[in-house]
Amino acid sequence: MIIPVRCFSCGKPIAHLWEEFKKLVKEGENSKKVLDELGLERYCCRSAFLGQTDLIELVGKFKKS
């Protein structure tokens, strides 16, 4: 899936924060701390990040027939 440009519930722009979130969590940071640092305070925006599964690399391996 691709992260939505805006939060579905409140409409706050969130897509520009996804790469930084992914990088910091991969480096071992606590995801709660990272979300706080990025300014994502509402539970709807936080759930969009925590519920995200990055499948674009997996899907890209398959060819269209």
Helices and strands as residue ranges (DSSP letters): G 15-17, H 18-26, H 31-38, H 43-50, H 56-60
